Amino acid sequence: MMYGDPNQERIALNEISLWSGGPQNADNEEAKNFLKPIQDLLLAGKNREAQSLLQKHFVAKGVGSGYGQGANEKYGAYETLGNLFIQWQDTLSEVSNYHRTLHLEDALATTRFSRNGTNFTEELFADFVNDVLWLKFKSDKKGGINFRVSLERKENAEVIIQGKRIILKGQLPSGKEMGMQFIAILEPQIKSGKISVIGNELVIENATECILKLSAGTNYDFKNGGLSTDDIMQKATGLLSTAGKTSFDAAREKSTSAYKEYFESCRLQLPENKEVNALTTNERLIRYSKGGSDSQLPALYFNFGRYLLISSSRPGLLPANLQGLWATEYQTPWNGDYHLNINLQMNYWPAEVTNLSSLAEPLFQFTKNLVPNGQKTAKAYYNANGWVAHVISNPWFYTSPGEGADWGSTLTGGAWLCEHIW
C-alpha cells in the first residue's frame, strides 16, 4: 500500500500467509450430550431453557478466537508484515504538482510531485510473475534522489543489514508457543550516486534513479496447512535472484500482461462524463452522493472490486480473507480471519459472474481442507457423520463454534462454502 508522502513515504507490506496462532483442538467433546435435551426443550416451547443450554455448551473449548482479539491466542490473527519507509532528505521545500493514482488496468500505483524545480516519479507494483515487490524512484535531474531506506516492524521481528540488503525477519506467537517464521529482504539498485549504510538504514545519495526490490515469505505449508521446514531465507533470496535477471520495465511488462489475462476477461463500459475527468475519486464520490451525474463511477467501482479479487486470490495460495490482505495492524479487526457466515462468500461473488472462475480455486481448496477437522467437530457437537464448519475459520482450518454461542454456534458455514462449488 503506497501512502505517497513526499517527505516520509510509507509502503505498508503484507504477505497473505502471515498469521500468528496454529492448529488447535477447540471442540467441546461433551456438547453432543446436550443436543437432544436442547431439541426436546425447543419442541416443548421452552426456548429460553434451550437457549441457556446452547449458550453454555455449544461454544469452543477455551477462548476460541479470543473474542476477536486472537493475535496472541492459539487461534491467531492475520498480521501486517511491517513497513518500508523512505525518508527524503529535503522535507522543508514546498511540494507542487502532486498526483497519486492507482491504475486498475495495469495494477500500478504511481506518485508524482515536484520540489525545488525537480520532478519526481514513484512507481510501485507487485510482480505477478516473479513474486516480488518493485518500487522505482526517478528524478528528471541528475542526482536528484537523496533519501534513507528502512524496514520496520514493531513486534516479533528484528532488522539487520547484510551487505547492501536490509533483512527483516521474525517469528509470531502460537498462543504460549512459537509459531510462524517470516522474512522480508529489500535490495536497492541505483543509477549514478552511491549507497551507504548507517545503522539499519540504507542511505541513497545523488542518484538519478533508485529501484527497490522486496521479497517476502513465511514457512506456512500451503499444501497441507500447518508449518513447513522450508528455509525461508533461501526462499526469499531465490525470489530476489530470479527477479535480478530482469529489469524493472521488463518485469512490469510481463507482470501487467499476466494481470491483464484476468482483468480483461470482463468489461463494463458506460458513457463518459467529461465534466468529472479533472476530479479526484474522493471528489467524484462526494459529488455523486449529492446526486451529481457520473455514469462511469459504478464502472470504476466494478473494476476496483475485480482488481481486489485478482490481487488477493491466487491459485495455490490462501483465499482472500476478511478485510483483504491489505492490513496495517498486528491485531487485525476480527483477526482478519475467514467469517463463513457472509464475508468470505462475499469476496467471491464476483468470481464466476465476472469471468474469474480460476481465482475461486483457493476458496475450494480451503473448503476441502476444512473437512478433516470438520468431521471431528460434527461428531463432538452433533454426533453426526459428514462434516461441519461454523462461523469463523483460519489457515489452521478451525471448524469449532465460536466462544460465544449467540453468534458462534451458527452451523451452516461449511454448507454455504459448498454452495459456491455447486
Disulfide bonds with the S-S distance in Angstrom:
none
